[in-house]
Structure formats: C-alpha cells, structure tokens
Amino acid sequence: MQTTEHITPEAFMQFFRNTEKLNQLTPEDRIEIFRTVLLGSSDLTKELLNEILKDYSVEHLEVIGFKS
C-alpha cells in the first residue's frame, strides 16, 4: 500500500510507543522494521545484541566478540 501522506519522525515514534497501535502490525511488519531500522554496522555491537537477547528472554544464545 502506497501513501502520499508524510509521516514525521515524531508521529512515527508516537505510533511506535503506543502498544495498542503497535499490536496492529503483523509479525512480518515487525521483522521488517527490526531488520532495517539501524543505520549500519557500527550500530550492531556485542553489547546491543546481548541486550536484545536478554530483553526477549533468549537464554540459549549469547554473542561473543573477537577481533579478526
């Protein structure tokens, strides 16, 4: 669905922070947002990924860092 309506960053964040509205998104929509919202590789850190795993109660995975 294409729309010509402009959504401001403030309106997007207001929607994102509204649990009732957020629950209207499909699982596929949520995955698409999750996979595309970060700017680049510098946003992905060991600490962030481990925090996300903890937030989602994923106890069988852990991210470890190494220098190549």
C-alpha positions in Angstrom: 0.0 0.0 0.0 1.5 3.3 -1.1 0.6 6.6 0.6 1.5 10.1 -0.2 0.9 11.2 3.4 4.1 12.4 5.1 4.8 10.9 8.5 7.0 12.9 10.7 9.6 11.2 12.9 7.6 12.4 15.9 4.4 10.7 14.6 6.3 7.5 13.9 7.7 7.4 17.4 4.3 8.2 18.9 2.9 5.2 16.9 5.9 3.0 17.9 5.4 3.8 21.6 1.7 3.1 21.5 1.3 -0.6 22.4 -2.3 -0.8 21.1 -1.3 0.6 17.7 1.9 -1.4 17.6 -0.1 -4.6 18.1 -1.8 -3.9 14.8 1.4 -4.7 12.9 1.9 -8.2 11.5 4.9 -10.3 12.6 6.3 -9.7 9.1 6.0 -6.0 9.6 7.8 -6.2 12.9 10.6 -8.2 11.4 11.0 -5.8 8.5 11.2 -2.8 10.9 13.7 -4.7 13.2 15.9 -5.6 10.3 16.0 -2.2 8.6 15.9 0.5 11.2 19.6 0.6 12.2 21.9 2.8 10.1 24.8 0.4 9.6 27.4 -2.0 11.0 28.5 0.4 13.7 25.1 0.2 15.3 25.5 -3.6 15.8 27.5 -4.3 18.8 28.0 -7.3 21.0 26.5 -5.4 23.9 23.4 -4.4 22.0 22.8 -7.9 20.6 23.2 -9.4 24.0 20.8 -6.8 25.5 18.2 -7.7 22.8 18.6 -11.4 23.6 18.1 -10.6 27.3 15.0 -8.4 26.6 13.4 -11.3 24.7 14.4 -13.9 27.3 16.5 -15.8 24.8 18.7 -17.8 27.2 20.2 -20.3 24.9 22.2 -17.8 22.8 25.0 -15.4 23.5 27.0 -13.1 21.3 30.8 -13.3 21.8 33.2 -10.8 20.3 36.5 -11.3 18.7 39.0 -9.3 16.7 39.9 -10.5 13.2 
